[in-house]
Amino acid sequence: MNPLILLTLGATLLACVLAVVGLQAYVAGRAQRAALIERLSASGAPQPPGRVRRFREVDRRLRKTALGRRIEIKLAVTGLDLTAGEFFVYMLAAVTGTWLIAASFLAPFFGPVAGLLGLWAANAFLNWQRARRTERFINQLPDLARILANATQAGLALRTAIGMAAEELDAPAGEELARVADRLAVGHSMEEALGEIAERLPSRELVVLVTTLVLSSRAGGAIVGSLRNLTVTLEQRKETRREIRTQLSQVTVTAYLVPVMGVGSLLLVDTLMPGALDRMTGSVIGQTAVLIALGLFALGFVFIRRLSKIDV
């Protein structure tokens, strides 16, 4: 046989073998990468016993995007036991449901409006969960300062006192302090470990406590007396915040009642005059008027919430 033909066949066979080996190496690398991402995700967010994660493929692909990373950061702050993929799928289902319901019961024009409202509601839900978690943490700060004062007065180091407080306090303070204790154990400074809590759950009370602990760890001093005084101050601020929230409860209800009245008026008009919303949104003028009205209701809600927000 011609040597050139043999050389060509040999080169072709070698190329095929190398292609198969390369494909196997690529598939194995992809599998190892997926397993590593899954293992790191599981280590970053411990799963409770029996908790089965749904939509793992969606979660894996979503984590690679900027949107997925933002959702993951917000979920970590809120403390919800959800992955980014689960929240994204649930959000899409809710948006689709509100879109279809609004288009069926009101008019097709209100479908996209309800979809945008669903997206806003999902983001508002995460912000509300973060504010709720922050409020719960603030309510635990007097107990936290008291535990740290007692532990340091007994002669324990501040790092040991933080670990003890993490074991004695409930969530969210216990979980956040456990993260601080873990970071301190691997060599992070007190300022870095405590500063992360102040970024995750921002509040004036927490900033004051973090500043006191950081300064005490740097320069020493009478940390017990500072924590005792801080405990009294936090208790007073806690009572003040509770009184303000009680006095502003009527204003808060009014803020939520304004958009409800707007949606209720649309339903009332469509009930009294069937097909009125279809005719009203059938022209550009009607659609513009509806959008302006909805914008005014949303503006009223924002203004009332801003006016009723008092920082203590």
WODAJO-V892428 format. One record per pair of residues at least 4 apart in sequence whose ideal C-beta (glycine too) atoms are under 7 Angstrom apart, sorted by the first residue. I is the first residue (numbers start at 1). GAP is how many residues later the second one is. Records with the same first field share a line. If there is no record, write none. Layout:
I: GAP / GAP
This chain:
1: 4 / 5
3: 4
4: 4
5: 4
6: 4
7: 4
8: 4
9: 4
10: 4
11: 4
12: 4
13: 4
14: 4
15: 4
16: 4
17: 4
18: 4
19: 4
20: 4
21: 4
22: 4
23: 4
24: 4
25: 4
26: 4
27: 4
28: 4
29: 4
30: 4
31: 4
32: 4
33: 4
34: 4 / 26
35: 4
36: 4
37: 4 / 23
38: 4
39: 4
40: 4
41: 4
42: 5
47: 4 / 6
48: 33
53: 30
54: 32
55: 4 / 30 / 31 / 34
56: 4 / 29
57: 4
58: 4 / 27 / 30 / 31
59: 4 / 24 / 25 / 26 / 27
62: 6 / 22 / 23 / 26
63: 5 / 6 / 9 / 21
64: 4
66: 4
67: 4
68: 4 / 16
69: 4
70: 4
71: 4 / 13 / 16 / 17
72: 4 / 12
73: 4
74: 4 / 52
75: 5 / 7 / 9 / 12
77: 53 / 123
78: 48 / 51 / 52 / 55
79: 54 / 93
80: 49
82: 4 / 5
84: 4
85: 4
86: 4
87: 4
88: 4
89: 4
90: 4
91: 4 / 31
92: 4
93: 4
94: 4 / 24 / 28
95: 4 / 20 / 23 / 24
96: 4
97: 4
98: 4 / 16 / 17 / 19 / 20
99: 4 / 12 / 15 / 16
100: 4
101: 4
102: 4 / 8 / 9 / 11 / 12
103: 5 / 7 / 8
106: 4 / 160 / 164 / 171
107: 170 / 171 / 174
109: 172 / 178
110: 4
111: 4
112: 4
113: 4 / 181
114: 4
115: 4
116: 4
117: 4
118: 4
119: 4
120: 4
121: 4
122: 4
123: 4
124: 4
125: 4
126: 4
127: 4
128: 4
129: 4
130: 4
131: 4
132: 4
133: 4 / 39 / 68
134: 4 / 67 / 69
135: 4
136: 4 / 36
137: 4 / 35 / 36 / 39 / 64
138: 65 / 67 / 68
139: 99
140: 4 / 29 / 33
141: 4 / 64 / 65 / 68 / 93
142: 4 / 89 / 92 / 93 / 96
143: 4 / 26
144: 4 / 21 / 25 / 29
145: 4 / 64 / 82 / 85 / 86 / 89
146: 4 / 85
147: 4 / 17 / 18 / 21
148: 4 / 13 / 17 / 79
149: 4 / 75 / 78 / 79 / 82
150: 4
151: 5 / 10 / 13
152: 4 / 6 / 9 / 71 / 72
153: 71
156: 4 / 5
157: 4
158: 4 / 55 / 58 / 59
159: 4 / 25
160: 4
161: 4
162: 4 / 15 / 18 / 19
163: 4 / 18
164: 4
165: 4 / 12
166: 8 / 11 / 12 / 15
169: 4 / 5 / 8
170: 4
171: 4
172: 4
173: 4
174: 4
175: 4
176: 4 / 21 / 25
177: 4
178: 4
179: 4
180: 4 / 13 / 14 / 17
181: 4
182: 4
183: 5 / 10
184: 4 / 6 / 9
188: 4 / 5
189: 4
190: 4 / 23 / 24 / 27
191: 4 / 23
192: 4
194: 4 / 16 / 19 / 20
195: 4 / 15
196: 4
197: 4 / 9 / 13
198: 4 / 8 / 9 / 12
201: 5
203: 4
204: 4
205: 4 / 29 / 32
206: 4
207: 4
208: 4 / 22
209: 4 / 21
210: 4
211: 4
212: 4 / 14 / 18
213: 4
214: 4
215: 4
216: 4 / 5 / 7 / 10
222: 4
223: 4
224: 4
225: 4
226: 4
227: 4
229: 4
230: 4
231: 4
232: 4
233: 4
234: 4
235: 4
236: 4
237: 4 / 75
238: 4
239: 4
240: 4 / 72
241: 4 / 71
242: 4
243: 4
244: 4 / 66 / 68
245: 4
248: 4 / 60
249: 4
250: 4
251: 4 / 53 / 57
252: 4 / 56
253: 4
254: 4 / 50
255: 46 / 49 / 50 / 53
256: 4
257: 4
258: 39 / 42 / 43 / 46
259: 4 / 38 / 39 / 42
260: 4
261: 4
262: 4 / 31 / 32 / 35
263: 4
264: 4
265: 4
266: 4 / 11
267: 4
268: 4
269: 4 / 7 / 8
270: 4 / 6 / 7
275: 4
276: 4
277: 4
278: 4
280: 6 / 10
281: 5 / 6 / 9
282: 4
283: 4
284: 4
285: 4
286: 4
287: 4
288: 4
289: 4
290: 4
291: 4
292: 4
293: 4
294: 4
295: 4
296: 4
297: 4
298: 4
299: 4
300: 4
301: 4
302: 4
303: 4
304: 4
305: 4
